[in-house]
Amino acid sequence: MRALAGFIMRGRMQAMLVVAGSAALPLLFWLSAAAGCLVLLRRGSDALGVIGLGVLSVLLFWHFNIQKDPTALLVLLGSCSLALVLRAGYSWNRVLLVSMAVGLVCAVSLGTIFSPFIEGLAQTFEQVVPLALGEVYHKLSVDQRAFLASLAVPLLITSTAISLQVFSVMCLILGRYWQALLYNPGGFGREFRAVRIPKQVALVLLAVMFVAPFLGVQALILLPLCSVPLFFAGLALIHGLVAQKRLASFWLVGMYVTLVPFMHLLGPLLMVLAIVDSLIDFRGRLASKDADNGSANGEG
């Protein structure tokens, strides 16, 4: 990782090669976005030429690609937008909240500019649903089948937009990690472990998530949009507690290994922990307790 980050920052040509080259490869769009974030965080406005070439590379690939997948373009623009917020001096709390705007913009773009891509996915969805449901699907009435088909586009827009939001945050995290690795060792870890959503903001996010399902299908996107900042805040809480208690990295590895197959269980748990942490501050209480124990010098 360090060698790759060093190569990217060696010069403009190397940065352009990685950002533009990986942008043209479907499975390496994340590398293009992370490299763009690294250059933008370090060079500021001098990185606009590199980012612009990456966008041009994505657009050329998108133009000649049959599927017209906008993932690489939206993730590159979304992650670099978040990088601008971070470079401006705002905290990771603000960055995670701004990521909600990135997800919302992605949703609007998918429903308008990139609607043919969503419609293609919807057609595939309609073909797969009967096979997935089997006999249950054939027992549905015509109206029920029509209702199920009408949900395809909104659900696909929502799920795709949230995926793009998460990818944008993760690419920024990787870019920031690279920056710290080269110029400020350990700096990213301290930043990320300090992430804690303020109490008022956490309660607002919780209220929106509770109300969204009652506002119609279109408003359902608000629920996962608000969950993303809480999810990453939950991860930061676990990292912070492991660091404070000086536990082995085994606990973090175990968490991430189990997170992928059990996301539907651990994801909500992390969000609940983030909300509770906003109310009672686990890390602050633990630090105070450790300080009190230390000041007693074993005689209290």
C-alpha positions in Angstrom: 0.0 0.0 0.0 2.8 2.4 0.9 4.6 1.7 -2.3 1.5 2.4 -4.4 0.8 5.6 -2.5 4.4 6.7 -3.0 4.2 6.0 -6.7 1.0 8.1 -7.0 2.6 11.0 -5.2 5.9 10.8 -7.1 4.8 13.2 -9.8 1.9 14.4 -11.9 2.4 11.8 -14.6 2.3 8.9 -12.2 -0.8 10.3 -10.5 -2.5 10.7 -13.9 -1.5 7.2 -14.9 -3.1 5.6 -11.8 -6.2 7.8 -11.7 -7.0 7.7 -15.4 -5.8 4.2 -16.0 -7.7 2.5 -13.2 -10.8 4.6 -14.0 -11.0 2.9 -17.4 -11.0 -0.6 -15.7 -14.4 -1.6 -14.3 -13.1 -3.5 -11.2 -10.5 -0.8 -10.3 -12.8 2.3 -10.1 -12.2 2.4 -6.4 -8.4 2.7 -6.9 -9.0 5.7 -9.2 -11.2 7.4 -6.7 -8.9 6.7 -3.8 -5.8 7.9 -5.7 -7.8 11.0 -6.7 -8.6 11.7 -3.1 -5.0 11.3 -2.1 -3.7 13.8 -4.7 -6.6 16.2 -3.9 -5.9 16.0 -0.1 -2.2 16.6 -0.6 -2.1 19.0 -3.5 -5.4 20.9 -3.4 -6.3 22.8 -6.5 -3.1 21.5 -8.2 -4.9 18.1 -8.4 -7.8 19.4 -10.6 -5.9 18.4 -13.7 -5.4 14.9 -12.5 -9.0 14.6 -11.4 -10.2 16.0 -14.7 -8.2 13.5 -16.7 -9.7 10.7 -14.5 -13.2 12.0 -15.3 -12.4 12.2 -19.0 -11.2 8.6 -18.9 -14.4 7.5 -17.2 -16.5 9.3 -19.7 -14.7 7.7 -22.6 -15.1 4.3 -21.1 -18.7 5.0 -20.3 -19.4 6.2 -23.9 -18.0 3.0 -25.5 -19.3 0.6 -22.8 -22.6 -1.2 -23.7 -23.9 -1.3 -20.1 -23.4 2.4 -19.5 -22.5 1.8 -15.9 -22.1 5.2 -14.1 -20.5 3.7 -11.0 -16.9 4.8 -11.7 -17.9 8.4 -12.5 -20.2 8.9 -9.5 -17.8 7.3 -7.0 -14.9 9.4 -8.4 -16.9 12.7 -8.2 -18.5 11.7 -4.8 -15.3 10.8 -3.1 -13.4 13.8 -4.4 -16.3 16.1 -3.2 -15.9 14.6 0.3 -12.1 15.0 0.1 -12.7 18.8 -0.6 -14.7 18.9 2.6 -12.0 17.2 4.6 -9.3 19.3 3.1 -11.2 22.4 4.1 -10.6 21.5 7.7 -13.9 20.0 8.6 -14.1 16.9 10.8 -15.0 13.4 9.8 -18.3 14.0 11.5 -19.1 16.7 8.9 -17.7 14.5 6.1 -20.0 11.6 7.0 -23.0 13.9 7.1 -22.1 15.4 3.7 -22.0 11.9 2.3 -25.7 11.9 2.7 -25.9 14.7 0.2 -23.6 12.7 -2.1 -26.0 9.7 -1.9 -29.0 11.9 -2.6 -27.3 13.4 -5.6 -26.4 9.9 -6.9 -30.0 8.9 -6.5 -31.3 11.9 -8.4 -28.7 11.2 -11.1 -29.6 7.6 -11.4 -33.3 8.5 -11.8 -32.7 11.1 -14.5 -29.3 11.2 -16.3 -28.6 7.5 -15.9 -32.1 6.2 -16.0 -31.4 3.8 -19.0 -28.9 2.0 -16.7 -31.5 1.6 -13.9 -34.2 0.5 -16.4 -31.8 -2.2 -17.7 -31.3 -3.4 -14.1 -35.1 -3.3 -13.6 -35.7 -5.6 -16.5 -33.1 -8.1 -15.2 -34.8 -7.8 -11.7 -38.2 -8.6 -13.2 -36.7 -11.7 -14.9 -35.0 -12.9 -11.7 -37.9 -12.4 -9.3 -40.1 -15.2 -10.6 -37.1 -17.6 -10.4 -36.2 -16.5 -6.9 -39.8 -16.7 -5.5 -40.7 -19.8 -7.4 -44.3 -21.0 -6.7 -44.9 -18.1 -4.4 -44.7 -15.7 -7.4 -47.2 -17.7 -9.4 -49.7 -17.6 -6.6 -49.7 -13.8 -6.6 -52.5 -11.9 -8.3 -52.0 -9.7 -11.3 -52.2 -6.6 -9.2 -49.7 -7.9 -6.7 -47.3 -8.8 -9.5 -47.7 -5.3 -11.0 -47.1 -3.7 -7.6 -44.0 -5.8 -7.2 -42.7 -4.7 -10.6 -43.4 -1.1 -9.8 -41.1 -1.3 -6.8 -38.2 -2.4 -8.9 -37.0 1.0 -10.1 -37.3 2.9 -6.7 -35.6 0.0 -4.9 -32.8 -0.3 -7.4 -32.2 3.5 -7.4 -32.1 3.4 -3.6 -29.8 0.4 -3.2 -27.4 1.6 -6.0 -27.2 5.2 -4.6 -26.4 3.9 -1.1 -23.8 1.6 -2.4 -22.2 4.6 -4.2 -22.4 6.7 -1.0 -20.6 3.9 0.9 -18.0 3.5 -1.8 -17.3 7.2 -1.9 -16.7 7.3 1.9 -14.5 4.2 1.7 -12.4 5.5 -1.1 -11.9 8.8 0.8 -10.9 6.7 3.9 -8.3 4.8 1.8 -7.0 8.1 0.3 -6.7 9.6 3.8 -5.0 6.5 5.1 -2.4 6.7 2.3 -1.8 10.4 3.0 -1.2 9.6 6.7 1.0 6.7 5.8 3.3 8.9 3.7 3.2 12.2 5.6 1.6 11.7 9.1 2.0 8.1 10.4 -0.8 7.2 12.8 -2.7 10.4 12.0 -5.6 8.7 10.2 -6.1 6.3 13.1 -6.4 9.1 15.6 -8.8 10.9 13.3 -11.0 7.9 12.7 -11.1 6.7 16.3 -12.3 10.2 17.3 -15.4 10.1 15.1 -18.6 10.5 17.3 -21.9 11.8 16.0 -23.1 14.7 18.2 -26.2 13.8 20.3 -28.6 16.3 18.6 -27.5 15.1 15.1 -27.8 11.4 16.1 -31.3 12.0 17.4 -32.4 13.8 14.2 -31.0 11.0 12.1 -32.9 8.4 14.2 -36.1 10.4 13.9 -35.8 10.6 10.1 -35.1 6.9 9.9 -38.2 6.2 12.0 -40.5 8.5 10.0 -39.2 7.7 6.4 -41.1 4.4 6.0 -44.4 6.2 6.5 -43.7 8.8 3.9 -44.0 6.6 0.8 -41.7 4.6 -1.4 -39.7 7.5 -2.6 -38.8 8.6 0.9 -37.5 5.2 1.8 -34.1 6.3 0.6 -33.8 8.6 3.7 -33.5 5.5 5.9 -30.2 4.1 4.4 -28.9 7.6 3.7 -29.0 8.4 7.4 -27.7 5.0 8.4 -24.4 5.4 6.6 -22.9 8.1 9.0 -24.1 6.0 12.0 -22.6 2.8 10.6 -19.1 4.4 10.1 -19.4 6.1 13.6 -20.1 2.6 15.0 -16.9 1.3 13.3 -15.0 4.2 14.7 -16.3 3.4 18.2 -15.1 -0.2 18.0 -11.7 1.0 16.8 -11.5 3.6 19.6 -12.4 1.1 22.3 -9.9 -1.5 21.0 -7.2 1.2 21.0 -8.1 2.5 24.5 -8.1 -1.0 26.0 -5.0 -1.9 24.1 -6.6 -5.1 22.8 -5.0 -7.2 20.1 -5.9 -6.4 16.5 -7.5 -9.9 16.4 -10.7 -8.3 17.6 -10.8 -5.8 14.7 -10.0 -8.6 12.2 -12.7 -10.8 13.6 -15.2 -7.9 13.4 -14.5 -7.3 9.7 -14.4 -10.9 8.8 -17.9 -11.5 10.4 -19.2 -8.1 9.1 -19.4 -9.2 5.5 -21.6 -12.3 5.8 -23.6 -11.0 8.8 -24.0 -7.4 7.6 -27.8 -7.6 8.1 -27.2 -8.2 11.8 -24.0 -6.4 12.7 -24.8 -3.3 10.6 -27.9 -2.3 12.7 -25.9 -3.2 15.9 -23.1 -0.8 14.9 -25.7 1.9 14.3 -27.4 1.3 17.6 -24.0 1.5 19.3 -23.2 4.8 17.5 -26.5 6.3 18.7 -25.9 5.2 22.3 -22.3 6.4 22.2 -23.6 9.8 21.1 -25.7 9.9 24.2 -23.3 8.6 26.8 -19.8 8.8 25.2 -18.2 5.4 25.9 -14.7 6.5 25.0 -14.8 9.6 27.2 -16.1 7.7 30.2 -13.5 5.0 29.7 -10.7 7.6 29.5 -12.0 9.3 32.6 -12.1 6.0 34.5 -8.6 5.2 33.4 -7.4 8.6 34.4 -8.9 8.2 37.9 -7.3 4.8 38.3 -4.0 6.2 37.2 -4.1 9.2 39.6 -4.7 6.9 42.6 -1.4 5.2 41.9 -2.8 2.0 43.2 -3.4 3.4 46.7 -6.9 4.7 46.3 
